C-alpha cells in the first residue's frame, strides 16, 4: 500500500475470491482508505467507474453480464 500511495495511484480494487467481495480504495492524504466494499448480489457504482452500474457477482463469474 505504501508503494501505491507514494506512486500516487488514485484508486485500486481488491477482489477477494474466497469471500466474493470487492473493496475499492481511494487515495487520500493519509493513505488509501476503503471507499466501497460490496459482495456478490449487490450492484454498485464503484469509483472511478461510477458512471456504470456493476453487478459485483459478474467479477466472480456468478452472474450473467446481461442481467
PDB file of N, CA, C, O and CB in Angstrom:
ATOM      1  N   UNK A   1       0.829  -1.197   0.000  1.00  0.00           N
ATOM      2  CA  UNK A   1       0.000   0.000   0.000  1.00  0.00           C
ATOM      3  C   UNK A   1       0.871   1.258   0.000  1.00  0.00           C
ATOM      4  O   UNK A   1       0.534   2.256  -0.637  1.00  0.00           O
ATOM      5  CB  UNK A   1      -0.942  -0.001   1.215  1.00  0.00           C
ATOM      6  N   UNK A   2       1.981   1.201   0.712  1.00  0.00           N
ATOM      7  CA  UNK A   2       2.873   2.361   0.773  1.00  0.00           C
ATOM      8  C   UNK A   2       3.382   2.713  -0.619  1.00  0.00           C
ATOM      9  O   UNK A   2       3.437   3.888  -0.981  1.00  0.00           O
ATOM     10  CB  UNK A   2       4.057   2.088   1.720  1.00  0.00           C
ATOM     11  N   UNK A   3       3.753   1.707  -1.397  1.00  0.00           N
ATOM     12  CA  UNK A   3       4.266   1.936  -2.743  1.00  0.00           C
ATOM     13  C   UNK A   3       3.193   2.588  -3.615  1.00  0.00           C
ATOM     14  O   UNK A   3       3.489   3.502  -4.384  1.00  0.00           O
ATOM     15  CB  UNK A   3       4.742   0.612  -3.375  1.00  0.00           C
ATOM     16  N   UNK A   4       1.956   2.123  -3.497  1.00  0.00           N
ATOM     17  CA  UNK A   4       0.861   2.704  -4.276  1.00  0.00           C
ATOM     18  C   UNK A   4       0.626   4.161  -3.893  1.00  0.00           C
ATOM     19  O   UNK A   4       0.400   5.006  -4.760  1.00  0.00           O
ATOM     20  CB  UNK A   4      -0.424   1.896  -4.076  1.00  0.00           C
ATOM     21  N   UNK A   5       0.681   4.454  -2.592  1.00  0.00           N
ATOM     22  CA  UNK A   5       0.496   5.827  -2.125  1.00  0.00           C
ATOM     23  C   UNK A   5       1.620   6.719  -2.640  1.00  0.00           C
ATOM     24  O   UNK A   5       1.369   7.815  -3.142  1.00  0.00           O
ATOM     25  CB  UNK A   5       0.439   5.873  -0.586  1.00  0.00           C
ATOM     26  N   UNK A   6       2.852   6.252  -2.516  1.00  0.00           N
ATOM     27  CA  UNK A   6       3.995   7.048  -2.968  1.00  0.00           C
ATOM     28  C   UNK A   6       3.974   7.273  -4.471  1.00  0.00           C
ATOM     29  O   UNK A   6       4.446   8.306  -4.946  1.00  0.00           O
ATOM     30  CB  UNK A   6       5.294   6.371  -2.573  1.00  0.00           C
ATOM     31  N   UNK A   7       3.435   6.328  -5.223  1.00  0.00           N
ATOM     32  CA  UNK A   7       3.327   6.460  -6.675  1.00  0.00           C
ATOM     33  C   UNK A   7       2.142   7.322  -7.092  1.00  0.00           C
ATOM     34  O   UNK A   7       2.019   7.686  -8.262  1.00  0.00           O
ATOM     35  CB  UNK A   7       3.209   5.094  -7.311  1.00  0.00           C
ATOM     36  N   UNK A   8       1.267   7.651  -6.138  1.00  0.00           N
ATOM     37  CA  UNK A   8       0.109   8.489  -6.436  1.00  0.00           C
ATOM     38  C   UNK A   8      -1.024   7.767  -7.133  1.00  0.00           C
ATOM     39  O   UNK A   8      -1.826   8.392  -7.827  1.00  0.00           O
ATOM     40  CB  UNK A   8       0.530   9.628  -7.269  1.00  0.00           C
ATOM     41  N   UNK A   9      -1.101   6.452  -6.956  1.00  0.00           N
ATOM     42  CA  UNK A   9      -2.190   5.676  -7.568  1.00  0.00           C
ATOM     43  C   UNK A   9      -3.502   6.144  -6.941  1.00  0.00           C
ATOM     44  O   UNK A   9      -3.692   5.993  -5.734  1.00  0.00           O
ATOM     45  CB  UNK A   9      -1.983   4.115  -7.363  1.00  0.00           C
ATOM     46  N   UNK A  10      -4.423   6.716  -7.752  1.00  0.00           N
ATOM     47  CA  UNK A  10      -5.623   7.322  -7.172  1.00  0.00           C
ATOM     48  C   UNK A  10      -6.643   6.323  -6.625  1.00  0.00           C
ATOM     49  O   UNK A  10      -7.312   6.618  -5.636  1.00  0.00           O
ATOM     50  CB  UNK A  10      -6.284   8.168  -8.197  1.00  0.00           C
ATOM     51  N   UNK A  11      -6.776   5.158  -7.239  1.00  0.00           N
ATOM     52  CA  UNK A  11      -7.725   4.128  -6.811  1.00  0.00           C
ATOM     53  C   UNK A  11      -7.102   2.767  -7.046  1.00  0.00           C
ATOM     54  O   UNK A  11      -6.257   2.599  -7.926  1.00  0.00           O
ATOM     55  CB  UNK A  11      -9.083   4.253  -7.568  1.00  0.00           C
ATOM     56  N   UNK A  12      -7.524   1.799  -6.254  1.00  0.00           N
ATOM     57  CA  UNK A  12      -7.264   0.412  -6.618  1.00  0.00           C
ATOM     58  C   UNK A  12      -8.363  -0.463  -6.047  1.00  0.00           C
ATOM     59  O   UNK A  12      -8.971  -0.163  -5.019  1.00  0.00           O
ATOM     60  CB  UNK A  12      -5.874  -0.049  -6.113  1.00  0.00           C
ATOM     61  N   UNK A  13      -8.591  -1.557  -6.758  1.00  0.00           N
ATOM     62  CA  UNK A  13      -9.629  -2.502  -6.389  1.00  0.00           C
ATOM     63  C   UNK A  13      -8.980  -3.787  -5.885  1.00  0.00           C
ATOM     64  O   UNK A  13      -7.966  -4.235  -6.420  1.00  0.00           O
ATOM     65  CB  UNK A  13     -10.569  -2.789  -7.586  1.00  0.00           C
ATOM     66  N   UNK A  14      -9.570  -4.365  -4.864  1.00  0.00           N
ATOM     67  CA  UNK A  14      -9.150  -5.666  -4.358  1.00  0.00           C
ATOM     68  C   UNK A  14     -10.335  -6.607  -4.513  1.00  0.00           C
ATOM     69  O   UNK A  14     -11.434  -6.313  -4.044  1.00  0.00           O
ATOM     70  CB  UNK A  14      -8.668  -5.585  -2.858  1.00  0.00           C
ATOM     71  N   UNK A  15     -10.112  -7.727  -5.167  1.00  0.00           N
ATOM     72  CA  UNK A  15     -11.145  -8.752  -5.305  1.00  0.00           C
ATOM     73  C   UNK A  15     -10.756  -9.929  -4.428  1.00  0.00           C
ATOM     74  O   UNK A  15      -9.669 -10.488  -4.576  1.00  0.00           O
ATOM     75  CB  UNK A  15     -11.323  -9.195  -6.797  1.00  0.00           C
ATOM     76  N   UNK A  16     -11.638 -10.305  -3.518  1.00  0.00           N
ATOM     77  CA  UNK A  16     -11.401 -11.453  -2.649  1.00  0.00           C
ATOM     78  C   UNK A  16     -12.274 -12.596  -3.163  1.00  0.00           C
ATOM     79  O   UNK A  16     -13.477 -12.620  -2.902  1.00  0.00           O
ATOM     80  CB  UNK A  16     -11.716 -11.116  -1.135  1.00  0.00           C
ATOM     81  N   UNK A  17     -11.680 -13.544  -3.892  1.00  0.00           N
ATOM     82  CA  UNK A  17     -12.483 -14.618  -4.480  1.00  0.00           C
ATOM     83  C   UNK A  17     -13.056 -15.594  -3.454  1.00  0.00           C
ATOM     84  O   UNK A  17     -14.070 -16.238  -3.719  1.00  0.00           O
ATOM     85  CB  UNK A  17     -11.653 -15.378  -5.467  1.00  0.00           C
ATOM     86  N   UNK A  18     -12.425 -15.711  -2.294  1.00  0.00           N
ATOM     87  CA  UNK A  18     -12.943 -16.624  -1.273  1.00  0.00           C
ATOM     88  C   UNK A  18     -14.240 -16.094  -0.669  1.00  0.00           C
ATOM     89  O   UNK A  18     -15.197 -16.845  -0.479  1.00  0.00           O
ATOM     90  CB  UNK A  18     -11.899 -16.840  -0.170  1.00  0.00           C
ATOM     91  N   UNK A  19     -14.266 -14.803  -0.369  1.00  0.00           N
ATOM     92  CA  UNK A  19     -15.453 -14.188   0.237  1.00  0.00           C
ATOM     93  C   UNK A  19     -16.346 -13.517  -0.794  1.00  0.00           C
ATOM     94  O   UNK A  19     -17.438 -13.053  -0.465  1.00  0.00           O
ATOM     95  CB  UNK A  19     -15.039 -13.173   1.284  1.00  0.00           C
ATOM     96  N   UNK A  20     -15.883 -13.463  -2.054  1.00  0.00           N
ATOM     97  CA  UNK A  20     -16.600 -12.809  -3.154  1.00  0.00           C
ATOM     98  C   UNK A  20     -16.951 -11.371  -2.790  1.00  0.00           C
ATOM     99  O   UNK A  20     -18.110 -10.959  -2.828  1.00  0.00           O
ATOM    100  CB  UNK A  20     -17.877 -13.592  -3.509  1.00  0.00           C
ATOM    101  N   UNK A  21     -15.919 -10.633  -2.438  1.00  0.00           N
ATOM    102  CA  UNK A  21     -16.054  -9.241  -2.025  1.00  0.00           C
ATOM    103  C   UNK A  21     -15.159  -8.359  -2.883  1.00  0.00           C
ATOM    104  O   UNK A  21     -14.017  -8.708  -3.181  1.00  0.00           O
ATOM    105  CB  UNK A  21     -15.706  -9.074  -0.530  1.00  0.00           C
ATOM    106  N   UNK A  22     -15.698  -7.218  -3.272  1.00  0.00           N
ATOM    107  CA  UNK A  22     -14.943  -6.166  -3.951  1.00  0.00           C
ATOM    108  C   UNK A  22     -14.692  -5.059  -2.940  1.00  0.00           C
ATOM    109  O   UNK A  22     -15.618  -4.597  -2.272  1.00  0.00           O
ATOM    110  CB  UNK A  22     -15.709  -5.623  -5.217  1.00  0.00           C
ATOM    111  N   UNK A  23     -13.439  -4.634  -2.827  1.00  0.00           N
ATOM    112  CA  UNK A  23     -13.084  -3.493  -1.978  1.00  0.00           C
ATOM    113  C   UNK A  23     -12.406  -2.467  -2.876  1.00  0.00           C
ATOM    114  O   UNK A  23     -11.442  -2.779  -3.574  1.00  0.00           O
ATOM    115  CB  UNK A  23     -12.144  -3.921  -0.771  1.00  0.00           C
ATOM    116  N   UNK A  24     -12.917  -1.244  -2.851  1.00  0.00           N
ATOM    117  CA  UNK A  24     -12.329  -0.145  -3.610  1.00  0.00           C
ATOM    118  C   UNK A  24     -11.675   0.803  -2.619  1.00  0.00           C
ATOM    119  O   UNK A  24     -12.287   1.207  -1.630  1.00  0.00           O
ATOM    120  CB  UNK A  24     -13.403   0.597  -4.484  1.00  0.00           C
ATOM    121  N   UNK A  25     -10.428   1.152  -2.893  1.00  0.00           N
ATOM    122  CA  UNK A  25      -9.706   2.100  -2.038  1.00  0.00           C
ATOM    123  C   UNK A  25      -9.373   3.340  -2.846  1.00  0.00           C
ATOM    124  O   UNK A  25      -9.002   3.250  -4.016  1.00  0.00           O
ATOM    125  CB  UNK A  25      -8.412   1.461  -1.453  1.00  0.00           C
ATOM    126  N   UNK A  26      -9.507   4.507  -2.210  1.00  0.00           N
ATOM    127  CA  UNK A  26      -9.296   5.807  -2.851  1.00  0.00           C
ATOM    128  C   UNK A  26      -8.166   6.539  -2.137  1.00  0.00           C
ATOM    129  O   UNK A  26      -8.112   6.564  -0.908  1.00  0.00           O
ATOM    130  CB  UNK A  26     -10.601   6.660  -2.836  1.00  0.00           C
ATOM    131  N   UNK A  27      -7.261   7.136  -2.918  1.00  0.00           N
ATOM    132  CA  UNK A  27      -6.132   7.866  -2.358  1.00  0.00           C
ATOM    133  C   UNK A  27      -6.590   9.101  -1.596  1.00  0.00           C
ATOM    134  O   UNK A  27      -7.358   9.915  -2.110  1.00  0.00           O
ATOM    135  CB  UNK A  27      -5.164   8.264  -3.460  1.00  0.00           C
ATOM    136  N   UNK A  28      -6.116   9.227  -0.382  1.00  0.00           N
ATOM    137  CA  UNK A  28      -6.327  10.388   0.478  1.00  0.00           C
ATOM    138  C   UNK A  28      -4.950  10.795   1.012  1.00  0.00           C
ATOM    139  O   UNK A  28      -3.997  10.028   0.869  1.00  0.00           O
ATOM    140  CB  UNK A  28      -7.350  10.071   1.659  1.00  0.00           C
ATOM    141  N   UNK A  29      -4.818  11.957   1.613  1.00  0.00           N
ATOM    142  CA  UNK A  29      -3.506  12.373   2.122  1.00  0.00           C
ATOM    143  C   UNK A  29      -2.864  11.373   3.090  1.00  0.00           C
ATOM    144  O   UNK A  29      -1.638  11.289   3.167  1.00  0.00           O
ATOM    145  CB  UNK A  29      -3.639  13.699   2.809  1.00  0.00           C
ATOM    146  N   UNK A  30      -3.683  10.617   3.826  1.00  0.00           N
ATOM    147  CA  UNK A  30      -3.138   9.682   4.808  1.00  0.00           C
ATOM    148  C   UNK A  30      -3.072   8.239   4.311  1.00  0.00           C
ATOM    149  O   UNK A  30      -2.768   7.337   5.091  1.00  0.00           O
ATOM    150  CB  UNK A  30      -3.961   9.734   6.057  1.00  0.00           C
ATOM    151  N   UNK A  31      -3.348   8.007   3.044  1.00  0.00           N
ATOM    152  CA  UNK A  31      -3.286   6.646   2.504  1.00  0.00           C
ATOM    153  C   UNK A  31      -4.453   6.340   1.591  1.00  0.00           C
ATOM    154  O   UNK A  31      -4.987   7.226   0.925  1.00  0.00           O
ATOM    155  CB  UNK A  31      -3.247   5.640   3.627  1.00  0.00           C
ATOM    156  N   UNK A  32      -4.842   5.084   1.565  1.00  0.00           N
ATOM    157  CA  UNK A  32      -5.949   4.608   0.720  1.00  0.00           C
ATOM    158  C   UNK A  32      -7.042   3.995   1.597  1.00  0.00           C
ATOM    159  O   UNK A  32      -7.106   2.771   1.714  1.00  0.00           O
ATOM    160  CB  UNK A  32      -5.441   3.565  -0.325  1.00  0.00           C
ATOM    161  N   UNK A  33      -7.902   4.805   2.214  1.00  0.00           N
ATOM    162  CA  UNK A  33      -8.992   4.213   2.994  1.00  0.00           C
ATOM    163  C   UNK A  33     -10.021   3.544   2.066  1.00  0.00           C
ATOM    164  O   UNK A  33     -10.053   3.805   0.863  1.00  0.00           O
ATOM    165  CB  UNK A  33      -9.680   5.297   3.870  1.00  0.00           C
ATOM    166  N   UNK A  34     -10.843   2.694   2.643  1.00  0.00           N
ATOM    167  CA  UNK A  34     -11.878   1.998   1.877  1.00  0.00           C
ATOM    168  C   UNK A  34     -12.941   3.001   1.440  1.00  0.00           C
ATOM    169  O   UNK A  34     -13.526   3.703   2.265  1.00  0.00           O
ATOM    170  CB  UNK A  34     -12.517   0.848   2.714  1.00  0.00           C
ATOM    171  N   UNK A  35     -13.178   3.058   0.143  1.00  0.00           N
ATOM    172  CA  UNK A  35     -14.228   3.913  -0.417  1.00  0.00           C
ATOM    173  C   UNK A  35     -15.522   3.125  -0.604  1.00  0.00           C
ATOM    174  O   UNK A  35     -16.617   3.686  -0.563  1.00  0.00           O
ATOM    175  CB  UNK A  35     -13.775   4.517  -1.761  1.00  0.00           C
ATOM    176  N   UNK A  36     -15.376   1.798  -0.812  1.00  0.00           N
ATOM    177  CA  UNK A  36     -16.547   0.955  -1.057  1.00  0.00           C
ATOM    178  C   UNK A  36     -16.181  -0.496  -0.771  1.00  0.00           C
ATOM    179  O   UNK A  36     -15.079  -0.944  -1.090  1.00  0.00           O
ATOM    180  CB  UNK A  36     -17.063   1.119  -2.521  1.00  0.00           C
ATOM    181  N   UNK A  37     -17.099  -1.210  -0.179  1.00  0.00           N
ATOM    182  CA  UNK A  37     -16.978  -2.661  -0.015  1.00  0.00           C
ATOM    183  C   UNK A  37     -18.334  -3.254  -0.371  1.00  0.00           C
ATOM    184  O   UNK A  37     -19.364  -2.830   0.153  1.00  0.00           O
ATOM    185  CB  UNK A  37     -16.534  -3.059   1.459  1.00  0.00           C
ATOM    186  N   UNK A  38     -18.327  -4.236  -1.265  1.00  0.00           N
ATOM    187  CA  UNK A  38     -19.584  -4.832  -1.712  1.00  0.00           C
ATOM    188  C   UNK A  38     -19.350  -6.302  -2.043  1.00  0.00           C
ATOM    189  O   UNK A  38     -18.233  -6.715  -2.354  1.00  0.00           O
ATOM    190  CB  UNK A  38     -20.156  -4.073  -2.944  1.00  0.00           C
ATOM    191  N   UNK A  39     -20.424  -7.079  -1.969  1.00  0.00           N
ATOM    192  CA  UNK A  39     -20.302  -8.509  -2.235  1.00  0.00           C
ATOM    193  C   UNK A  39     -21.263  -8.941  -3.328  1.00  0.00           C
ATOM    194  O   UNK A  39     -22.112  -8.175  -3.784  1.00  0.00           O
ATOM    195  CB  UNK A  39     -20.557  -9.314  -0.964  1.00  0.00           C
ATOM    196  N   UNK A  40     -21.100 -10.201  -3.736  1.00  0.00           N
ATOM    197  CA  UNK A  40     -21.964 -10.792  -4.755  1.00  0.00           C
ATOM    198  C   UNK A  40     -23.420 -10.560  -4.372  1.00  0.00           C
ATOM    199  O   UNK A  40     -23.789 -10.681  -3.204  1.00  0.00           O
ATOM    200  CB  UNK A  40     -21.674 -12.311  -4.922  1.00  0.00           C
ATOM    201  N   UNK A  41     -24.237 -10.229  -5.350  1.00  0.00           N
ATOM    202  CA  UNK A  41     -25.643  -9.944  -5.098  1.00  0.00           C
ATOM    203  C   UNK A  41     -25.920  -8.455  -5.043  1.00  0.00           C
ATOM    204  O   UNK A  41     -27.072  -8.033  -5.141  1.00  0.00           O
ATOM    205  CB  UNK A  41     -26.083 -10.591  -3.811  1.00  0.00           C
ATOM    206  N   UNK A  42     -24.870  -7.653  -4.886  1.00  0.00           N
ATOM    207  CA  UNK A  42     -25.028  -6.197  -4.859  1.00  0.00           C
ATOM    208  C   UNK A  42     -24.661  -5.612  -6.216  1.00  0.00           C
ATOM    209  O   UNK A  42     -23.815  -6.149  -6.931  1.00  0.00           O
ATOM    210  CB  UNK A  42     -24.155  -5.568  -3.744  1.00  0.00           C
ATOM    211  N   UNK A  43     -25.305  -4.513  -6.556  1.00  0.00           N
ATOM    212  CA  UNK A  43     -24.958  -3.736  -7.737  1.00  0.00           C
ATOM    213  C   UNK A  43     -24.456  -2.395  -7.242  1.00  0.00           C
ATOM    214  O   UNK A  43     -25.106  -1.737  -6.429  1.00  0.00           O
ATOM    215  CB  UNK A  43     -26.181  -3.574  -8.720  1.00  0.00           C
ATOM    216  N   UNK A  44     -23.288  -1.991  -7.738  1.00  0.00           N
ATOM    217  CA  UNK A  44     -22.639  -0.777  -7.232  1.00  0.00           C
ATOM    218  C   UNK A  44     -22.226   0.136  -8.371  1.00  0.00           C
ATOM    219  O   UNK A  44     -22.238  -0.253  -9.539  1.00  0.00           O
ATOM    220  CB  UNK A  44     -21.418  -1.133  -6.382  1.00  0.00           C
ATOM    221  N   UNK A  45     -21.867   1.337  -8.014  1.00  0.00           N
ATOM    222  CA  UNK A  45     -21.204   2.290  -8.901  1.00  0.00           C
ATOM    223  C   UNK A  45     -19.854   2.557  -8.239  1.00  0.00           C
ATOM    224  O   UNK A  45     -19.717   3.437  -7.389  1.00  0.00           O
ATOM    225  CB  UNK A  45     -22.063   3.641  -9.115  1.00  0.00           C
ATOM    226  N   UNK A  46     -18.868   1.774  -8.656  1.00  0.00           N
ATOM    227  CA  UNK A  46     -17.568   1.769  -7.998  1.00  0.00           C
ATOM    228  C   UNK A  46     -16.613   2.763  -8.655  1.00  0.00           C
ATOM    229  O   UNK A  46     -16.388   2.732  -9.865  1.00  0.00           O
ATOM    230  CB  UNK A  46     -16.968   0.366  -8.026  1.00  0.00           C
ATOM    231  N   UNK A  47     -16.063   3.639  -7.830  1.00  0.00           N
ATOM    232  CA  UNK A  47     -15.093   4.618  -8.313  1.00  0.00           C
ATOM    233  C   UNK A  47     -13.881   3.908  -8.917  1.00  0.00           C
ATOM    234  O   UNK A  47     -13.519   2.838  -8.427  1.00  0.00           O
ATOM    235  CB  UNK A  47     -14.652   5.556  -7.168  1.00  0.00           C
ATOM    236  N   UNK A  48     -13.259   4.425  -9.916  1.00  0.00           N
ATOM    237  CA  UNK A  48     -13.546   5.642 -10.651  1.00  0.00           C
ATOM    238  C   UNK A  48     -14.482   5.417 -11.834  1.00  0.00           C
ATOM    239  O   UNK A  48     -14.611   6.283 -12.699  1.00  0.00           O
ATOM    240  CB  UNK A  48     -12.268   6.252 -11.130  1.00  0.00           C
ATOM    241  N   UNK A  49     -15.129   4.268 -11.875  1.00  0.00           N
ATOM    242  CA  UNK A  49     -16.044   3.933 -12.973  1.00  0.00           C
ATOM    243  C   UNK A  49     -17.492   4.061 -12.526  1.00  0.00           C
ATOM    244  O   UNK A  49     -18.334   3.253 -12.917  1.00  0.00           O
ATOM    245  CB  UNK A  49     -15.776   2.510 -13.488  1.00  0.00           C
ATOM    246  N   UNK A  50     -17.788   5.064 -11.713  1.00  0.00           N
ATOM    247  CA  UNK A  50     -19.102   5.180 -11.096  1.00  0.00           C
ATOM    248  C   UNK A  50     -20.211   5.608 -12.052  1.00  0.00           C
ATOM    249  O   UNK A  50     -21.363   5.727 -11.635  1.00  0.00           O
ATOM    250  CB  UNK A  50     -19.031   6.144  -9.976  1.00  0.00           C
ATOM    251  N   UNK A  51     -19.889   5.842 -13.320  1.00  0.00           N
ATOM    252  CA  UNK A  51     -20.925   6.126 -14.304  1.00  0.00           C
ATOM    253  C   UNK A  51     -21.622   4.833 -14.754  1.00  0.00           C
ATOM    254  O   UNK A  51     -22.646   4.877 -15.436  1.00  0.00           O
ATOM    255  CB  UNK A  51     -20.321   6.858 -15.515  1.00  0.00           C
ATOM    256  N   UNK A  52     -21.057   3.688 -14.366  1.00  0.00           N
ATOM    257  CA  UNK A  52     -21.563   2.389 -14.803  1.00  0.00           C
ATOM    258  C   UNK A  52     -22.021   1.577 -13.598  1.00  0.00           C
ATOM    259  O   UNK A  52     -21.292   1.457 -12.613  1.00  0.00           O
ATOM    260  CB  UNK A  52     -20.482   1.618 -15.595  1.00  0.00           C
ATOM    261  N   UNK A  53     -23.233   1.017 -13.674  1.00  0.00           N
ATOM    262  CA  UNK A  53     -23.688   0.102 -12.634  1.00  0.00           C
ATOM    263  C   UNK A  53     -23.017  -1.245 -12.846  1.00  0.00           C
ATOM    264  O   UNK A  53     -23.000  -1.765 -13.962  1.00  0.00           O
ATOM    265  CB  UNK A  53     -25.239  -0.040 -12.643  1.00  0.00           C
ATOM    266  N   UNK A  54     -22.472  -1.804 -11.794  1.00  0.00           N
ATOM    267  CA  UNK A  54     -21.730  -3.056 -11.883  1.00  0.00           C
ATOM    268  C   UNK A  54     -22.294  -4.079 -10.900  1.00  0.00           C
ATOM    269  O   UNK A  54     -22.215  -3.875  -9.689  1.00  0.00           O
ATOM    270  CB  UNK A  54     -20.233  -2.819 -11.610  1.00  0.00           C
ATOM    271  N   UNK A  55     -22.866  -5.180 -11.406  1.00  0.00           N
ATOM    272  CA  UNK A  55     -23.250  -6.272 -10.506  1.00  0.00           C
ATOM    273  C   UNK A  55     -21.960  -6.938 -10.033  1.00  0.00           C
ATOM    274  O   UNK A  55     -21.207  -7.464 -10.854  1.00  0.00           O
ATOM    275  CB  UNK A  55     -24.214  -7.316 -11.220  1.00  0.00           C
ATOM    276  N   UNK A  56     -21.696  -6.927  -8.756  1.00  0.00           N
ATOM    277  CA  UNK A  56     -20.433  -7.431  -8.212  1.00  0.00           C
ATOM    278  C   UNK A  56     -20.203  -8.893  -8.572  1.00  0.00           C
ATOM    279  O   UNK A  56     -19.062  -9.299  -8.796  1.00  0.00           O
ATOM    280  CB  UNK A  56     -20.410  -7.264  -6.699  1.00  0.00           C
ATOM    281  N   UNK A  57     -21.248  -9.677  -8.630  1.00  0.00           N
ATOM    282  CA  UNK A  57     -21.109 -11.092  -8.972  1.00  0.00           C
ATOM    283  C   UNK A  57     -20.466 -11.336 -10.318  1.00  0.00           C
ATOM    284  O   UNK A  57     -19.830 -12.370 -10.517  1.00  0.00           O
ATOM    285  CB  UNK A  57     -22.441 -11.746  -8.948  1.00  0.00           C
ATOM    286  N   UNK A  58     -20.617 -10.408 -11.249  1.00  0.00           N
ATOM    287  CA  UNK A  58     -20.003 -10.544 -12.571  1.00  0.00           C
ATOM    288  C   UNK A  58     -18.484 -10.683 -12.440  1.00  0.00           C
ATOM    289  O   UNK A  58     -17.855 -11.408 -13.211  1.00  0.00           O
ATOM    290  CB  UNK A  58     -20.358  -9.328 -13.463  1.00  0.00           C
ATOM    291  N   UNK A  59     -17.907  -9.995 -11.474  1.00  0.00           N
ATOM    292  CA  UNK A  59     -16.459 -10.038 -11.283  1.00  0.00           C
ATOM    293  C   UNK A  59     -15.982 -11.430 -10.860  1.00  0.00           C
ATOM    294  O   UNK A  59     -14.811 -11.771 -11.029  1.00  0.00           O
ATOM    295  CB  UNK A  59     -16.039  -9.006 -10.242  1.00  0.00           C
ATOM    296  N   UNK A  60     -16.891 -12.220 -10.314  1.00  0.00           N
ATOM    297  CA  UNK A  60     -16.549 -13.552  -9.825  1.00  0.00           C
ATOM    298  C   UNK A  60     -17.161 -14.657 -10.686  1.00  0.00           C
ATOM    299  O   UNK A  60     -17.055 -15.836 -10.347  1.00  0.00           O
ATOM    300  CB  UNK A  60     -17.008 -13.708  -8.386  1.00  0.00           C
ATOM    301  N   UNK A  61     -17.797 -14.287 -11.795  1.00  0.00           N
ATOM    302  CA  UNK A  61     -18.403 -15.263 -12.685  1.00  0.00           C
ATOM    303  C   UNK A  61     -19.695 -15.840 -12.166  1.00  0.00           C
ATOM    304  O   UNK A  61     -20.144 -16.878 -12.651  1.00  0.00           O
ATOM    305  CB  UNK A  61     -17.454 -16.360 -12.939  1.00  0.00           C
ATOM    306  N   UNK A  62     -20.314 -15.183 -11.179  1.00  0.00           N
ATOM    307  CA  UNK A  62     -21.534 -15.715 -10.572  1.00  0.00           C
ATOM    308  C   UNK A  62     -22.809 -15.291 -11.299  1.00  0.00           C
ATOM    309  O   UNK A  62     -23.841 -15.951 -11.184  1.00  0.00           O
ATOM    310  CB  UNK A  62     -21.614 -15.279  -9.138  1.00  0.00           C
ATOM    311  N   UNK A  63     -22.737 -14.204 -12.036  1.00  0.00           N
ATOM    312  CA  UNK A  63     -23.940 -13.668 -12.663  1.00  0.00           C
ATOM    313  C   UNK A  63     -23.675 -13.413 -14.134  1.00  0.00           C
ATOM    314  O   UNK A  63     -22.554 -13.085 -14.523  1.00  0.00           O
ATOM    315  CB  UNK A  63     -24.401 -12.373 -11.962  1.00  0.00           C
ATOM    316  N   UNK A  64     -24.691 -13.561 -14.938  1.00  0.00           N
ATOM    317  CA  UNK A  64     -24.599 -13.257 -16.362  1.00  0.00           C
ATOM    318  C   UNK A  64     -24.467 -11.754 -16.543  1.00  0.00           C
ATOM    319  O   UNK A  64     -25.207 -10.996 -15.915  1.00  0.00           O
ATOM    320  CB  UNK A  64     -25.833 -13.797 -17.130  1.00  0.00           C
ATOM    321  N   UNK A  65     -23.547 -11.304 -17.381  1.00  0.00           N
ATOM    322  CA  UNK A  65     -23.325  -9.877 -17.588  1.00  0.00           C
ATOM    323  C   UNK A  65     -24.542  -9.167 -18.163  1.00  0.00           C
ATOM    324  O   UNK A  65     -24.668  -7.952 -18.016  1.00  0.00           O
ATOM    325  CB  UNK A  65     -22.150  -9.673 -18.498  1.00  0.00           C
ATOM    326  N   UNK A  66     -25.435  -9.895 -18.812  1.00  0.00           N
ATOM    327  CA  UNK A  66     -26.590  -9.267 -19.441  1.00  0.00           C
ATOM    328  C   UNK A  66     -27.768  -9.131 -18.509  1.00  0.00           C
ATOM    329  O   UNK A  66     -28.800  -8.602 -18.920  1.00  0.00           O
ATOM    330  CB  UNK A  66     -27.000 -10.044 -20.641  1.00  0.00           C
ATOM    331  N   UNK A  67     -27.666  -9.583 -17.267  1.00  0.00           N
ATOM    332  CA  UNK A  67     -28.784  -9.467 -16.332  1.00  0.00           C
ATOM    333  C   UNK A  67     -28.987  -8.040 -15.930  1.00  0.00           C
ATOM    334  O   UNK A  67     -29.887  -7.742 -15.144  1.00  0.00           O
ATOM    335  CB  UNK A  67     -28.559 -10.323 -15.102  1.00  0.00           C
TER     336      UNK A  67
END
